[in-house]
Amino acid sequence: MFSLSSRHTDRPRWARRIVLLVLLLAIPFLLASPKPMTASMVADSENGTKVLILNYHKIDDTFIALAVRPEDFDAQMKYLSEHGYHTITPDELYDSLAGNAELPENPVLITFDDGYEDNYKKAYPILKRYDFKATLFVISSFLGVYPNYITWDQAREMDADNISIQSHTVDHKSMTDLSDDELRSELVDSKKKIEKELGHQINYMAYPTGTYNLHIAKLVQEAGYKAAFTIKYGNVDKASNIYALERVPVFHTEDTNKSFLERIRYTPIFERFGWIKS
């Protein structure tokens, strides 16, 4: 079965600096290259294909870091579609990491945290246009209560149409600030609520604010989740901790789409030298 620990790569500091210098000098040429650096191009025989997991929050025109503009999100999905990426579900990722299934070439898991209404109104139509799967980690007590979050009817519609709905706890509290009883309530009650509303089992969760530790991960496992997702930067492979899966966050920046390309092209390279996964 899966371990709650992950491997560490220890390289001499001078070696890292030399390779980093080489990579920085190569960046202009990589950006200009018509052939993208994709996940499968940097797979290794020991740990398997590196899976890109993208992490979004809001898809709207709000001028904040967490809000990617709809036109930028559309351009990013178009890029993935045109460059041979194939969207997958959390179940497909889990089965692959367990050694029970093969992933398609250039797999990507598209995730959204919190469950904002714009995920339904803005992101969902774009995802459907490209026939893409995605996953929403929702705050169970917010749905159908706060107007800027999706409703349970919207959640059910998306869940039946390739958009998996999973847990982001009950109230989005930082988990390292909670007692064990509070942690269990956040994990178990959210899982039960979503299962009741959607009518099927919920197996995955994402840590609110990204805060977690190995003790919390153990409680996540005990609550019946098969895997959990962090905001730790990196791609996922068989060396990943199944209860601390890495993701690549996408933010609004001065040049959002350029930042997007840099992140998906260079993350596998930096991981290969042990600079990200730890």
C-alpha positions as a printed NumPy array, in Angstrom:
array([[  0.   ,   0.   ,   0.   ],
       [  0.995,   3.664,  -0.045],
       [  3.421,   5.248,   2.405],
       [  2.822,   8.45 ,   4.327],
       [  6.412,   9.505,   3.665],
       [  8.153,  10.707,   0.524],
       [ 11.71 ,  10.426,  -0.709],
       [ 14.282,  13.161,  -0.467],
       [ 16.964,  13.983,  -2.977],
       [ 20.15 ,  15.477,  -1.616],
       [ 22.469,  17.083,  -4.137],
       [ 25.537,  19.197,  -3.429],
       [ 24.78 ,  22.911,  -3.426],
       [ 27.452,  23.664,  -5.999],
       [ 25.994,  21.08 ,  -8.39 ],
       [ 22.539,  22.591,  -8.068],
       [ 23.894,  26.057,  -8.798],
       [ 25.694,  24.886, -11.932],
       [ 22.636,  23.107, -13.313],
       [ 20.381,  26.045, -12.389],
       [ 22.688,  28.399, -14.287],
       [ 22.553,  26.144, -17.336],
       [ 18.757,  25.996, -17.155],
       [ 18.414,  29.751, -16.772],
       [ 20.595,  30.268, -19.825],
       [ 18.457,  27.774, -21.731],
       [ 15.082,  29.335, -20.811],
       [ 14.869,  31.714, -23.82 ],
       [ 15.495,  28.793, -26.171],
       [ 12.938,  26.572, -24.418],
       [ 10.302,  29.281, -24.584],
       [ 10.959,  29.733, -28.274],
       [ 10.816,  26.005, -28.992],
       [  7.678,  24.86 , -30.844],
       [  7.8  ,  21.503, -29.015],
       [  6.569,  21.805, -25.412],
       [  8.145,  20.129, -22.416],
       [  5.406,  17.716, -21.387],
       [  5.034,  15.392, -18.448],
       [  5.768,  12.195, -20.331],
       [  9.   ,  13.61 , -21.751],
       [ 10.612,  13.592, -18.303],
       [  9.227,  10.337, -16.907],
       [ 11.783,   8.102, -15.256],
       [ 11.78 ,   4.319, -15.159],
       [ 11.734,   4.061, -11.358],
       [  8.911,   6.461, -10.458],
       [  6.881,   6.4  , -13.659],
       [  5.191,   9.226, -15.503],
       [  5.106,  12.589, -13.782],
       [  1.51 ,  13.789, -13.614],
       [  0.747,  17.492, -13.892],
       [ -1.954,  18.585, -11.419],
       [ -3.104,  22.157, -11.957],
       [ -4.631,  24.104,  -9.065],
       [ -7.073,  26.965,  -9.722],
       [ -9.439,  28.885,  -7.462],
       [-11.558,  31.596,  -9.1  ],
       [-12.145,  32.051, -12.835],
       [-13.361,  35.632, -13.183],
       [-12.191,  39.215, -13.725],
       [-11.597,  40.05 , -10.07 ],
       [ -8.173,  41.702,  -9.82 ],
       [ -6.655,  39.325,  -7.255],
       [ -3.968,  36.645,  -7.51 ],
       [ -6.44 ,  33.779,  -7.068],
       [ -8.676,  34.928,  -9.941],
       [ -7.608,  33.822, -13.426],
       [ -9.502,  35.706, -16.119],
       [-11.875,  33.543, -18.194],
       [-10.085,  34.424, -21.436],
       [ -6.757,  33.357, -19.905],
       [ -8.263,  30.122, -18.605],
       [ -9.671,  29.448, -22.072],
       [ -6.246,  30.056, -23.638],
       [ -4.636,  27.662, -21.151],
       [ -7.176,  24.909, -21.83 ],
       [ -6.702,  25.46 , -25.559],
       [ -2.942,  25.068, -25.119],
       [ -3.395,  21.784, -23.259],
       [ -5.805,  20.512, -25.909],
       [ -3.563,  21.467, -28.828],
       [ -0.409,  20.031, -27.242],
       [ -1.626,  16.549, -26.549],
       [ -2.551,  16.666, -22.878],
       [ -5.256,  14.305, -21.64 ],
       [ -7.333,  15.167, -18.593],
       [ -7.795,  12.523, -15.917],
       [ -9.832,  11.995, -12.743],
       [ -8.577,  11.476,  -9.182],
       [ -9.597,   7.814,  -9.479],
       [ -7.479,   7.389, -12.599],
       [ -4.527,   9.017, -10.855],
       [ -4.961,   6.826,  -7.773],
       [ -5.232,   3.622,  -9.8  ],
       [ -2.08 ,   4.521, -11.702],
       [ -0.088,   5.265,  -8.544],
       [ -1.308,   1.957,  -7.096],
       [ -0.009,   0.191, -10.201],
       [ -3.466,  -0.939, -11.283],
       [ -3.915,   1.118, -14.462],
       [ -2.052,   2.975, -17.178],
       [ -2.507,   6.695, -17.72 ],
       [ -2.923,   8.321, -21.135],
       [ -0.024,  10.196, -22.659],
       [  0.647,  13.588, -21.064],
       [ -1.898,  13.262, -18.23 ],
       [ -3.172,  16.367, -16.472],
       [ -5.543,  16.63 , -13.51 ],
       [ -7.311,  20.016, -13.43 ],
       [ -8.448,  21.006,  -9.924],
       [-10.294,  23.938,  -8.339],
       [-10.366,  24.745,  -4.629],
       [-13.307,  26.115,  -2.606],
       [-16.224,  25.739,  -5.034],
       [-16.793,  29.284,  -6.261],
       [-19.864,  30.046,  -8.365],
       [-17.661,  31.167, -11.257],
       [-16.337,  27.603, -11.492],
       [-19.827,  26.689, -12.702],
       [-20.623,  29.827, -14.717],
       [-17.202,  30.502, -16.288],
       [-14.888,  27.479, -16.037],
       [-17.419,  24.711, -16.624],
       [-18.515,  25.876, -20.126],
       [-14.868,  26.213, -21.158],
       [-14.029,  22.739, -19.874],
       [-17.004,  21.312, -21.788],
       [-15.855,  23.064, -24.969],
       [-12.594,  21.107, -24.838],
       [-14.251,  17.94 , -23.515],
       [-12.063,  18.148, -20.401],
       [-12.509,  16.465, -17.052],
       [-11.831,  18.404, -13.839],
       [-12.2  ,  18.189, -10.064],
       [-13.742,  20.673,  -7.603],
       [-12.752,  20.488,  -3.935],
       [-15.717,  22.158,  -2.222],
       [-16.289,  23.6  ,   1.258],
       [-19.37 ,  21.608,   2.208],
       [-20.976,  24.149,   4.568],
       [-20.662,  26.963,   1.998],
       [-22.604,  25.337,  -0.858],
       [-26.161,  26.584,  -1.141],
       [-25.531,  29.089,   1.676],
       [-23.246,  31.801,   0.324],
       [-24.195,  33.393,  -3.023],
       [-20.671,  33.366,  -4.469],
       [-20.402,  29.567,  -4.137],
       [-22.018,  26.866,  -6.244],
       [-25.283,  25.306,  -5.194],
       [-25.83 ,  21.593,  -4.617],
       [-27.896,  21.447,  -7.812],
       [-24.965,  22.892,  -9.741],
       [-22.621,  20.458,  -8.002],
       [-24.822,  17.53 ,  -9.006],
       [-24.989,  18.739, -12.618],
       [-21.22 ,  19.028, -12.901],
       [-20.586,  15.789, -11.028],
       [-22.694,  13.971, -13.629],
       [-20.727,  15.607, -16.452],
       [-17.019,  14.802, -15.938],
       [-16.47 ,  17.334, -13.116],
       [-15.712,  15.36 ,  -9.956],
       [-16.844,  16.964,  -6.684],
       [-14.605,  16.197,  -3.698],
       [-13.975,  17.543,  -0.174],
       [-12.264,  20.723,   0.988],
       [-13.532,  20.161,   4.575],
       [-16.602,  21.655,   6.27 ],
       [-15.477,  25.207,   7.047],
       [-12.071,  25.704,   5.394],
       [-10.221,  26.076,   8.692],
       [ -6.444,  25.786,   8.837],
       [ -6.014,  22.193,   9.934],
       [ -2.868,  22.728,  11.99 ],
       [ -4.906,  25.013,  14.298],
       [ -7.488,  22.343,  15.179],
       [ -7.733,  19.648,  17.832],
       [ -8.013,  16.025,  16.776],
       [-11.757,  16.035,  17.446],
       [-12.175,  19.182,  15.353],
       [-10.073,  17.667,  12.574],
       [-12.161,  14.512,  12.51 ],
       [-15.342,  16.592,  12.354],
       [-14.041,  18.689,   9.451],
       [-12.99 ,  15.576,   7.537],
       [-15.81 ,  13.16 ,   8.316],
       [-18.756,  15.585,   8.301],
       [-17.715,  17.092,   4.971],
       [-17.35 ,  13.647,   3.419],
       [-20.775,  12.55 ,   4.7  ],
       [-22.502,  15.753,   3.554],
       [-21.151,  15.57 ,   0.018],
       [-21.924,  11.869,  -0.211],
       [-25.509,  12.518,   0.907],
       [-25.994,  15.317,  -1.642],
       [-24.359,  13.533,  -4.577],
       [-25.365,   9.973,  -3.788],
       [-21.956,   8.338,  -4.099],
       [-18.73 ,   7.847,  -2.177],
       [-16.231,  10.688,  -1.764],
       [-12.61 ,   9.528,  -1.701],
       [-10.417,  12.627,  -2.008],
       [ -9.805,  15.9  ,  -0.218],
       [ -7.607,  18.995,  -0.476],
       [ -6.086,  20.664,   2.592],
       [ -7.511,  24.152,   3.291],
       [ -4.773,  26.792,   3.009],
       [ -2.405,  23.91 ,   2.268],
       [ -1.57 ,  23.359,   5.946],
       [ -1.028,  19.769,   7.035],
       [  1.442,  17.431,   8.715],
       [  1.913,  13.67 ,   8.892],
       [ -0.415,  13.395,  11.895],
       [ -3.178,  15.194,   9.988],
       [ -2.499,  13.004,   6.957],
       [ -2.996,   9.957,   9.164],
       [ -6.37 ,  11.311,  10.311],
       [ -7.323,  11.896,   6.677],
       [ -6.567,   8.262,   5.983],
       [ -8.566,   7.139,   9.027],
       [-11.534,   9.254,   7.868],
       [-11.784,   7.07 ,   4.776],
       [-10.096,   9.192,   2.12 ],
       [ -7.897,   7.431,  -0.432],
       [ -5.684,  10.458,  -1.144],
       [ -5.222,  14.142,  -0.309],
       [ -3.923,  17.133,  -2.246],
       [ -1.688,  19.951,  -1.041],
       [ -0.556,  23.252,  -2.513],
       [  3.034,  21.993,  -2.419],
       [  4.59 ,  22.838,  -5.781],
       [  5.504,  19.947,  -8.046],
       [  4.293,  17.082, -10.199],
       [  3.076,  13.725,  -8.906],
       [  4.699,  10.344,  -9.471],
       [  5.098,   7.099,  -7.55 ],
       [  7.562,   8.758,  -5.152],
       [  4.833,  11.156,  -3.994],
       [  3.111,  10.868,  -0.62 ],
       [ -0.437,   9.752,  -1.475],
       [ -1.771,  11.97 ,   1.355],
       [  0.302,  14.986,   0.292],
       [  0.052,  15.087,  -3.48 ],
       [  1.763,  17.988,  -5.207],
       [  0.018,  20.493,  -7.451],
       [  1.076,  23.346,  -9.719],
       [ -0.86 ,  26.495,  -8.761],
       [ -2.012,  28.897, -11.462],
       [ -2.353,  32.555, -10.449],
       [ -3.241,  35.852, -12.061],
       [  0.046,  37.624, -12.812],
       [  1.305,  40.46 , -14.982],
       [  1.447,  37.906, -17.808],
       [ -0.707,  35.001, -16.627],
       [ -0.352,  32.806, -19.682],
       [  3.419,  33.182, -19.84 ],
       [  3.599,  32.218, -16.171],
       [  1.379,  29.226, -16.917],
       [  3.695,  28.001, -19.685],
       [  6.786,  28.461, -17.542],
       [  5.286,  26.468, -14.695],
       [  4.185,  23.48 , -16.743],
       [  7.406,  23.369, -18.784],
       [  9.981,  23.807, -16.026],
       [  8.415,  22.013, -13.069],
       [  9.349,  18.552, -14.431],
       [ 12.918,  19.741, -15.068],
       [ 13.403,  21.146, -11.567],
       [ 11.887,  18.017, -10.051],
       [ 14.299,  15.884, -11.962],
       [ 17.147,  17.525, -10.064],
       [ 15.414,  17.138,  -6.705],
       [ 14.64 ,  20.825,  -6.164],
       [ 10.905,  20.573,  -5.637],
       [  9.712,  17.262,  -4.233],
       [ 10.814,  17.011,  -0.598]])
